[in-house]
Amino acid sequence: MKPRVQATEAALKLIRTLQARHGDLLFHQSGGCCDGSAPMCYPVGDFQIGQRDVLLGQIGGCDFYIGGRQWETWKHTRLTIDAVPGRGAGFSLEAPEGMRFLTRSDLCEVPE
């Protein structure tokens, strides 16, 4: 069974850079507020995980969560986190790096 969230090599490289600067990290898949539906990267402890948030797995040794309401919409998808040139989301750690995390999704055959 494939993991529900995975990362490209470009994303893993950016994660390693951010870990070297900021220590342990976590990701939260945004539900579409200020920064659209961007995956947001935070130092562990800087983002409050909610009761309805769902842990999808890990990428680069970092826990990856999605909000409960967003999960209900995306539960039939498998997420691939990529890193591409551009301006990162305002609250996400990659913003000053000239790169941004991007979520790509594929439909799963059966909800897992």
Order of alpha helices (4+ residues) and beta strands (2+ residues): beta-alpha-beta-beta-beta-beta-alpha-beta-beta
